Amino acid sequence: MAVSGPKVVPVSQRRTNVHRGGTARLSIGLIVSVMTLMAATAAQSKLLLNGTDCTLHEPLYNVTFDFNPLVSDLNHHVTSDEGDERFFFNVCEKPGNGTGNGTGEPRAYLVRQNKKITLGYEPHLQLDDGRIQFSFVGEPCGTNGSRRYTLDIILLCSYEHTPEDLRVIPSTPDQCRYFIFWDTPLACQPLEAQFKANRCSVREPTGARHEFDLMGLANANHEVALPGGARFVVSVCKPIRYGHLTMCPPGTGVCLVNGTDYLDFGQALPAPTLDATGQLVMEMRSKTAPCQNSRIVFTCGTEDGVYDSGPVYRGRRDNCTHEFLWRTPLACRDTRPCSVSNPITGTRYDLSLLANRTYSLTARDNRTYEVGVCRIPASSRCPLDAGACEVNDTLSVGLGAISNELHYETTGAPYLLYRSGAVCDGTTGRRWETKLEFICETDPVEGGRSGKVVPPTVVENGDCQLVVHFETVLVCEPALMACGAHNESAIDQYVDLTPLVDATRNYEARVTTPTGGQPDRRYFLNVCRPLVPQYGLSCRGGAAACEATFDGVTARNETTLGFPDVSLVVAGDTVLMKYLRGDPCPQDPVTNLSTTVAFRCAQTAGLGVPVLVEIEHGCHYRFEWDTAVICPPERTLTHVPGNCSFHNPATVGWFDANGTLTELAMCDKVPTVATVDYRTGTLNLQYTVQTEGTNCSSTKGVRTYNLTVTCAPAESRLERTEPTECFELLQRQTPDVCALVGRNATTPPSTTAAPPNVTSTTEPTTTETIGKHVQPASTGLGPFGIVLICLTVLSTLSGGTWYLVRRHPAHCRQLYALLLCRGILNKDDYPSTLYSRVDNSETSSLLLNPANVMSDSDDDMLI
């Protein structure tokens, strides 16, 4: 892979508008000097450009980004998720055109509780290692005025115009720095014509002639981490989106990012193909090197809850081609008519209830149409086999043949496509097409959506295409709040609470004393979703937290403590989840009850249990929840080849791998990667083995094994997934690994199921036992044991250093020149050799150097 490509060159070799960062100035000893040189080199490789006249010229590929079309005659405005903050701003105004020129009025301000806060007067346009942003600096913030309000508007490449193109990153009222994401095509590199209206589909030539449509995978960059810090960035159907630390060459579909090198490993394709064996593939060829090509094989993936695995690197297929495996339901031959699955969430959309009806529509120009969904009744006036037609008193014109193949659009809207209608343009021979797009009903009523069939609307009827929008509850996702958030203190870290969401039972909190709560009261919560319906528990529908008194049979005096409609906030090592709009507070009737749950990393807690710690002023309930789910991956595992075991100092747990590795003959080998993923409760191992007599000439006879061992109540056999000559994925479930990964194999966290009758009044347990902390048998400590203890102590110290860096990003800034702390932080988001799907590389590494995101005081106020 050592092929030259576009590279971020030292600042001294760039244009005059490229500014260099500082370098470390340490002179104590030769070692410190060497480290200083390393830090200086890292700082010089930073690409930092200032814009002029609302344009940026990117030097790597000679691309100019012009953002002048973003100017607004009025102001852009966006409301925060909480609904109590409104942001107003404008960019790219010419002198004399806007409120910010010559009048002293700010160009960016925040309105909160009828108070106007100035966020800035002049926007500063900048490109920082691929991240494009407008920055504002406003009025003093805080009691002493030592800081100022700031607003950073991050421009994200989006090939589609979406209704929600402006998004506010969740914040707290006492915060001084705010971020807004702005999805826009103007932040993208030029898009070739073949990608502007591509459908990214292919139809089987024979048999059922099923059409595979992969456009649902085209809304994101996907990243695959490699050992040593390199990574592949992969995009299908559309080129890779340009962004922070993703400055890939224009038009690439597979890009190798290695330090400051961005290498073309295959140009993007507008559609997949079916190879000679019937496999769904994309063969991407590089423009820059003959032997830097990529091949993606798409296979059906719907079992075991796998809806979209993302690309998994399988190694070299031959000397010139790198192969990826991608499991997705979009590659399944699903013949169920009028239905489709969301490849990201797994939600199945079935529109058969809308079928076999005739919908009559009138456009603004008074032209009249009839359409059907998947099937159209014989009473329709449309021509035979037509799914849509234009009608008048004397005739009808077919606008596309009926089809029951429901597709999934990139923007999240399922659609039907009726092709081969009547001739539209006699000169070119173009025929009419009809596209029916189905959108979640957006007209809620008290207690939920109305469930009525909203009349469809003609949104386009020109250029040989009829486009109709249907609003229906049949394509709505479950009404869940976002269950993940970016860390406001280390904003390149994303924290996900999804493993704690429970659709079968509710969590019952433990109560500490004194909390102000009544001894006979019990507290029920769920995470990021409403409470599971439970007999006898009748808090208001949709509530996520509830307080009740049990009389031994049923609940009485239920009190709603809040609803799940506010985004999470992450600060340092704490995740805050807020439920608002509860019942009126007895002590203050004008205030509603609310709940805050503070999640904290605890490697030995497993999923954990909520604990009620305080009721503030009788109105606000505070819970604490220790859980391993939000802990960063563990990389300080100790491998003991003598007894084929692994030790995790963080959980003090052991895993005897004899039963797993003996089958692979790996017990005497040292893994190249050994990590624990606390979120999924898995041990991830990678082995590279030199073999003879194989076809792995491209890897010089090296065969790679990726092994995932998952904590589970029951033992499973070793499963091999899509093995090749040079690469193999293996999976096993076993309770033996639970102690190592901080999970309990048999006892679920303190939860309350939803039985037919509530009869039990047993109090929840106070602790969750984590596996069996048993050291594998050995011959005693001896010299090896002493070495092992030393390694454990060093690992513990490393963990302490890690906590300080994560908790105090300013200290990370001080250490940066010595230890390149930013690189250490970023690697934790991408476990080596495992795939990691991100909705945007900008959203993944998010904004900027984590050391510069917030001060310690900001971090403390968030908690």
N, C-alpha and C positions, 0 to 999 in steps of 0.2 A: 504494500500500500504506500510505499515511499515514493510517490509520484508528485512532482511539483504542481502547484496550482495557485490560484489567487491567494495572496497572503497579506496580512496586515504588516506593513513595513515599518521600521523605526521612524519615529516622528521627525528626526532630523532630515530624513530623505523625502518628506512629503511637502505639500504646498504650504504657503504661509498661513492659511486659515486652519491648519491642523495644530492644536495646542497639546503640549506634552504635560503629563502629570509629574509630580515630584518623585524623587528617588531617595532611597534611604541613605543616611549619612552616618555610618558607624565605622570606626577605625580601630577597634580593639581586637587585635589578633588576626591571623590569616584566615581562619574559618569564618569570622564575622565579615571580613572583606569579601570573601567569595559569596556569602549569602547576600551581601549588599549588591554585588554585581548582578546576581540572579534577580533580585527585586527590581533593580533598575531596568534590566532587560524586559521584565514583565510589564513595567510601567510604560516603557517606550513602545510596546507593541499595541497600545491602546489606540483605537481609531476615534478621534474626537473632532467633529466639524461643527462650525457655526453657520447658520443659514443667512442668506441675504435676500431681501425682497420676497420673503416667504417661499424661497426655493432652496434646495440643497443639492449640491453636486457630489455624488458618491464616486470616489476615485478608483475603487477596485474594478468596476465594470463600466465606468464612464456613463452612469445613469443620472439623470436629473429628476428630482422629485419636485413637482410644482403643486403647492398647497393653496394657491390663490383662490381656487373655486370654493374653499371652505368658508370664505367670508360670508357673513349674513347681514341683510339689510337691517335686521333688528338685533337680536342676540340669540345665541344658542342657549338652551336651558335644559337642565336635567335634575330630577328629584332623587334623593337618596332612597334606599330601600325602606328606611324607617318612615319616610314621608314627611319628616319635620325639617328637612334641609333642602333648599333649592339653590342650585348653582347657575349663575348667569355668566357668560363670557363671549368674547368675539376674538377672532384672529384674522390676520392678513388684511386689516383695514388700511386703506390708503390715506395719506394726510388730508384732513378736511372732510373725510367721509363719515367718521364714527364719533361716538360719544367719548372715546378716549383721546381724541386729538384736539388740543387747544381749549378744552373746556374744563380740564382737571378732573373729569369723571373717570372712574376706573373701568378698565376693559374686562375685569373679572371680579365678581363679588359673590358673597354667600348671604342668603336671607334665612335667618333662623329666629323664630319667635318674634317676627316683625322687626327684627334688628338687621341692619345691613352691615356686613363685614367686608372690607376691601381685601381682595386677594391679589390684586396686581394691576398695574397700569399698562405696561408694555410687555408683550409676550416675547420670550427669547426662544428661537427655533434652534434645535441642536440635534445632531446625530452622534450617538455614543455607542460604539461597537454594534451598530445596527439598530439600536433603539432610537426612534424618532420621537421627539417630544417638544411641546411648547411649555415653557416654564414662566410662572408669574411669581412676583414677590410683593406682598401687600403690607398692611398696617401691622404695628406691634402686636404680639400675642402674649398672653400671660400677665400675671400681676405685676412683674417687674419690668416687662417690656424688653427683656433681653433677646427674645426671639421674635420672628415675624411670621405671619400667615403666608403660606405658599400653596400654589396649585400647580401640579404637573399634569399635563394632558398628554397621555401616551397614545400615539397613532399606531394602530395595528393594521397590518395588511389583511384585507378581506376582499375576495374577488366578488362577493355578492353584497348588494345593498340590503341590509336587514332592518326591520323596524326598531330593534333595540341596538342602535349603533353607538349610543353613549351609555356608559356604565360607571357608576360611582363605586369606588372601593370602600367597603364599610369602615366607619370611623366612630370615634367617641366625641361628645360635645366639647371636651376640653383639649382636643387635638389641634395642633397648629399646621400640620402638613396634610394636604389632601391630594388624591389621585383620581383621575378620570380616564377610562379607556375609551378610545374613539376608533371604531372599526370603519375603515375606508379603503376603497381601491386605490386612492392616491398614494398610499404608503406601500404599494406593491411595485415590483419591477414590471416593465411592459409585458403584457400578456399577448401571446401569439393568437392569431385568428382562430386556429383550430381548437382553442380552449374556451373561446368566448361563449359558445352556445352548444358545447359538446354534451352528449347524454351519457357517456361512459358506460355503454351497455353492449352486449353481444348476445345473439340468439343462436341456439343450437340449430345446426343445419338439418337434422333429421329427428325422428321420434316425436316427443312431445313439443319440440321446438320452444323450450323454455327460454325466456330472456333473462340473462343475468345483468342486473343493474347495480353498479358499484358506486354510483354518485353519492350515496349516503356516507361513504368513507372520505369524501373529498373536502370536508370542512375543517381539516386540521393538519398540522405537521405531526409526525410521529417520530419519536426518538428511540434509538436502540443503543444502549451503552455498551462499550467494549472495555476489556481490561486495559489499564494504563491511562484511562482518562479520555480516550478518543470515543467518538460516537457517530453513528449513522443518523441522518435526518431523512425521513422517507415521506413522500406525498404521492397519492394516486389520483388520477383524473385531472388534477391541476398541478402546476409547478409548485415547488416549495415556497412557502410564504417568507419573504424577506423579513428579518426581525433581529432582536437582540441576540448576539452570539450565534446567529443563523444567517450569515452573510454569504449565502451560497450563490454560485453562478446562475444567471438568468436561465430559466427553462428547465432546471434540473429536477428530476423526480427522486433521485437518491444522491445524497451528498455526504461525503466523509469529512467530519470536522475533527481536526487533529491540531490542538493548540490554536495557532493563528492561520492555519491552512484550511481552505475550503475547496474540496476537490469534487469534480463532477464524476460521479459513478453511474450515470445513466440519465438520459433526458426523459422528461415526463411524457406520458402517452395520453391521448384523449379518451382511449377506450381499451378494455382488455381484449384478449383473443383466447380461442380454444386451441390447444396444441393437438398434435396427432393422437395423443392418448385421451383426449377429452378433458384435460385439466384446464382450469381457468387460470390464465397467466398474464403477466405483463413482462415483456422482454425490453428492457431499457438499455440503450446503447449510449456510451459517453461520446461527447463531441471532442474531448481534449486528448484522450488516450485510447488506443485500440484495445487494451486489456484492462479497462476499468468499467466493465458492464455489470448490470444487475438483472436478476430474474426474481419476480415475486410470484409465488404459487398461492392461490386462494383456495382454501378448502372449507367445506361446510362445518360450522361450529355452533351448535345449539345445545349440546348436552352438558350436563354438570354445571348449569348456570353460566356457561361461557357464551357471551353474546358477541364480543369483539375482543380478541386477544391482542390486537395490534400486531405489527410485524415482528417476527422472531428470526434472528440471524442464524443461518444454518452453516455458514462457512462458504468456501469456494466450491462451486459446482465443477468448474474446470479451471484452467490456468487464467482465463480471462473473465470469468463470470462469478459474481457473488450472489448467493441465493438466500431468499427470505421466505418464511412460511407465515401465512396470515389466515387465521381461522375466523370466519364471520358468517352469520346467517344469510348474508346476501349472496353467498356462494352455494347455498342449498337449492336443490331442485324442489322447491315448495310449490305444489300444484293446487293448494287451497285457493279457490277463487275469491277475488274481492277482499284480500287481506294481505298484510305485510307486517314485518317486525321492525321495530326501531333497533338498529344494530348496536346502539350505545346502551340503551336501558333495557332492551329485551321486551318492551311492551308490545303486545300484539294488537294491531288495529284491524278490526273486522267491520267492513262497511256493507255487509249483506243486508242489513236492515233498511238501507237506502235504495236497494236494488229493485228492479222491476216496477219502477214508477216513472211517469213522465213529468218533468219539471219544465214549465213554460216560463220564459224569461223575456223581458223587454229591455233593450239597451237604451242608452241616453239618446241615440239617434233614431229611436222608435222602431228599430229593426227587431223582429220577433224570432225567438229560437225555442227549440225543444231539445232537451238533453235527458239522458238516462245514465244511471250509475251502475256499471258492470252489466246490467241487463235492462232492456227497454221493452215495455209491453207491446203487443201487436196492435193495440189501439192507437199508438203513436202515429203521427202523420209523417214521420221520417221515412226515407227510402229503406228498403230491406237491408239489414245488416248494418245500418248506420246507427251510431250512438249519439249523434248530435246533428241537428239540421237547422237551417233557416227556413221559416215558413211564411207564406202569405195566403191570400184568399184562394189562389189558383194552383200553386205548386210548392214543392219543398226541395231544398238543395242539401245533399249530404255533406257534412263537415268532418267526417272521419268514421272509420269502421269501429264498431263496438268492441271493447276488450274488457276482460275482467282481471287483468294483471295490474295490481296496485303496486306502485313504485314509491320509493322513499326519497324525498328531495334533500339536497344538501342543507337547506335552511331549516329542515325539520318538518316540512309539510308533505304528507303523503299525496300522491297524485295519480290520476289515470290519464293515459295519452291515447287518443283516437287518431289514427293516421289514415292516409290514402283516401281522403274525401274527394269531392268533385274538383275539377280543374279550376284553379284560382287565377293563374296567369298563363294565358295562351302562348305567350312568347317564350317563356322559360319552361313551361310544363309543370310548374309548381302546383301542388294540390293542397286543399284545405286540411288543417289539423285542428283538433280540439284538445285542450288541456284542462282537466278538472282538478283544482287544488283544494284540499280539505284542511281547514284550519280549526283549531280548538275554539269552541264557542267562548266569546269574550264578554258576554252580557250576563254576569252572575246575578242571582236574586238572593234574598235572605235565606240562609241555610244551605246554599249550594247553587249550582247552575240550573237553569230552568228545564233543560232536557228537551225543549221544543225544537222542531226542525226549523232552523232559520232559513228564510228564502234565499236561494243562491243568487249571486250577483255577477253580472257580466263586467269584467274589468278591462277586457281588450277584445276588439273584434276587427282588427285590421292586419295588414301584411300577411294574409293567408293563414291567420291563426285566431281561433276563438279561445279565450281564457275565462274560465268561470271559477269563482270562489264559493265554496260551501263552508259554512260554519256549523260545526257539529261536536257534541260531547264525545262522539265515538273516537276521536283522535286526540283526546286530552290525556296528558300524562297525569299520574297521581299528583295531587296538590301537595307536594312536599317542598319545604324550604331547602335552599342550597345547603348541603351538609359538608361543605369544605370551604376553606378560606386561605388567603395568603397571609403569611406572617408579617405583621406590620413592622416588626423590628428587624427581621431578616427576610426582606420581602421577596426573595427568590425561593422561599420554602413554602410549599403548599401542604396544608394539614387537612386530612379527610377523616370524618367521623362516621362514614357510611357503615363500617363493620358493627357499629353500635345500634344502628336502626333495626328495630325488631317488629316485624309485621304479624307476629303470632301472640305476643304477650307484652305486658307493660313491666317496667321496672318499679319496684317498691323501695323507697329510700329508707335508709337507717336514720335514726334520730339521735343526735348528741344532746347531752343535757349540761347546762340549761340552754335552750334555744328560744324560749318564748312560746313554743308550741304546746298544745295540750296533750297530756299523756295518752289519751284514748284516740287521738287523731292519727291517721295514716296518710302517706303521701305517695302518689303514683305519677310516674313520668314516662315519656318516650323521647327518643332523640330525633330531632329534625322532622317529626311527623306527628299527626294527632294520635291520641291514645287509642289502643285497640279496643273496640267495643267489648264491654265486659258486663255480664249480667249483674244488676244491682248497683252499678257505678254509673250514675247519670249526670255527670258534669256536662256542660254545654257541648253540643256536637262540634268536633274539630279541635277541642282543647287538647293541649299537649302536656299539661300538668294539672293535677287535681288533688284536693285535700278532702278527706271524708272521715266520718266516724262509723265504725263497724259495731253492730250489736250482736255479732256471732253468726248472723244469717245474711244480712245485706248491709249496704252502706246507707248512711243517713247524713243529712246536712252537708251534701256535697258542695264544694266551693271550687270554682274554676280559677286557676292561677295563671293562665296565659295561653296564647295561641302561637303556633310555629310560623310566624310570617316575618321574622327579622333575620338578616344574614348573620353568620358567625363573625366574631372578631378574634384575631390571634395576636397575642403580644408576648414576646419572649417564649417562656416554656408553658404558657397558659392559653387555653382556648375558652372563650366566653360565649355561651349560648344564652340568648335572652328570649323569653316568652312574655309578651305584653298583652294588654287589653283583657285582663281577667275581670272577675266580678268587682263591684264597688268595694273599696276598703272600708271595714266597719269603723276604723278610727278616723277616716277622712273620706267621706262619701264622694267628694269631687275627684278622688284619685282611684284609679283602677289597680287591682292587685297585679303583681308582676313577679317573674321568676328569673333568676340568673343562675346558671350552672357553670362552674369553673372546672374545666378538665385539665388535669396535670399528668405529665409523663411519669409512670412508675412501671419499670420493666417487669416487676414481679406481680403486678396486680391483675394480669389477664385482661378481660373486658372490664372488670371493676364494677363497683356498686355506688350509686349516688348517696350522699350523706347530707342531711339537713343540718346546717351549722348555725343559722341565724335567721330571725324574722325581724327585719328592720322596720321600726315604727309601726309594726303590725300590718304593713302593706307590701313589703318586698321580701320574697323568700330567697335565701341564698343557699345553694347546694354546692358541695365540692365532690369531685369524682376523679379518683386516681385510676388511670387506665394505661395499659401498654400500647393501645392502638395508635396514640399520637407520638410515640417515641421514634426517633430517627433509627435507621437500620444500624444493627450492631456489627462492627467489623473487627472487634478485638477478641475473636474466638481463639481458644487454644486447642490445637490439634495434637492428640496423643497417639502416635502411630503404634506404640507398643501394645495398646489394648483396643485400638481402632475406635477411639472415642473423641468427642468434642466437649469442651467446657466453655460456658459463658459466664465470665466474672460478674456481669450485671445482674443475672438471675441466680447465680450460684448453682446453675443447673448443668447436668451432664446428659449426653446422649451416647449410648453404646451403639455404634453403627455397624457392628459385626453382621447383624442379620441383613442389613441393606447393602453394605459395600462388599461383603464376601461374595455375593452373587456376581458382582462386577469385577472381582479380583482387584479391588482398589485399596484395601486396608493398609498396604505397605507404601502407598503413594501419598504425596503431599498435594492437597488441592490448590489450584491456582487462585480460586476464589472461595471464601467461606464466610457467609453473612447470615444474619437473622433479620427477617422482616417481621417486626412486631405487629404491624397492621394486619397481616394475613396469617400470622402464627406459623411461619415456615422457616426452615433452614434451607439455604440455597448454596449448592456446591457446584464447582466446576473442576473437572479434571481434563488434562491433556495428556494423551498417551502416545508414545512412539510405537507404531505398528509396522509389521512387514507383510508383504504380499497383498496389500490393498491398492485401490485406485486413487489414493490420496496424494498423487504426485504434486498437486498444486499446493498442498500444505506440508510437503516434504515428509509424508508418511505420518503426520500427526493427526490423531483422531480426538475429537472433543466430546465430552459428556457433560451435559447440564442436568443436574439432579435437584429436584425439589422435594423435600420431606415436610409434610404438613401435619400439624397436631390434629388428631381426630380420635373419637372414642373407640373406634374399631380398627384393627389392622387390615390393610389392603395389600394386594400383591403389587409387585413392581411393574408399572405400566410404561411401555415404550411407545413414544409418539413419533410417527413419521421418521424412522431411522434411515440414515443414508450411510454411504461408505465412510464419510469423514465427520459426521455429526449425529448426535442422538440426544433427544429430550427424554428424561425419565422422571416419573412421579411416584410417590408412595405416601400413604397416609398411615400414621401410627401414633398410639398414645405415648410411646417411649420418648418422643421428641418434645413433649409438652413442657417439661421442666426447663429445657434449654431455651425455649422460645417464650416462656412466661405465660403459659396458658394452662387451664384446667381441662383435662380430657373428659371428665365425667360429670362434674357439677356445674350447671349453668350459673351465671351471675344471678343475684337476687332479683327475680322477676315474678310477676303475678300473671298467670295465664288467664285466659278468658273461658272458664268452664261454664256449663249450663247453670250451675248454682254455686254461689260463693258460700262455702261452709267452714272453711279452715280459718283459724285465727292465729296460726303459728307465726311467731315473729321470724323475720329473715335472719339468716346467719350473719355474723359480724365480720367474718373474713372469708376469703376465697382461697382454698388450698390449691397450690400450683404444682401439679404433677407429683413426682417422687424425686426428692433431692437426694439421690443416692449416687455416690461416686462408684464408677465401675471397679470391679475387683482388680487388684494389682499386687505387686510383690512388696509394696511399702514405698515410703518416700525415697530414700536413698538420694544420690546426687541428682537424678532426674527430677525427683519431687521438689528439691530445693530450687532447681531452675524454673520449674512450673510455678512455684509460689512467687518467684521474682517476676515472672512474666505477668502473673495476675496483678501484682502490685503496680507494675508499670501500666497495665491496662486500666486499672482504677484511676491512676493519676491522669492518664490520657482522657478518661471520661470526665474527670473534674475540669480539666482544661477545656474540653469540648463544651461543658455547661457554661463556663465563664464566657467563652466566645459567643455562644448562642444568646446568652442572657444579656450580655453587655457588648453590643456591636461596636461601641467606641473603642473598647479594648482590642477588638478585632482589627480596627483601623491602625492602632499602634503596633500590632504584631504583623501587619500585612507585609512590611518591607523585609521582615526576618523570615516569616514562615509561609508567605503567600497564602494567607488565611482565606482569601476569597475563593481560591481554587478548592480548598478543603471543604468549604461550606457547600459549594455547588455540587460536588460529587455525591453528597449524601442524597440528593434528589434522584440520582440515577444509579441504582445498584448495578454493579458490574455484571455484564453478560445477561442481564434481564431486560426485557422490553419495558418501556414506560410510555404510556400514551398521554399526550398533552394536547389541550385544545389549541394552543398556540405557544411557540417557544418563548414569546414575549410574556405570556401569562405564566409560563413555567418558571423561567428565571426571573420573571415578572418585570422589574423596573430597572434596577440599578445596583451598583455595588452595595451589598447589604450593610456595609459599615457606614454608608452615608444616608441611610433611609431616615432614621429617627435618632434623636438624642436619648440618653438614658432617662431623662425626665419625661419625655414623651412616652417611653416604654412603661414607666411606672404609673403614669396617669391612666393608661389603658387598662391596667389591672386594678 
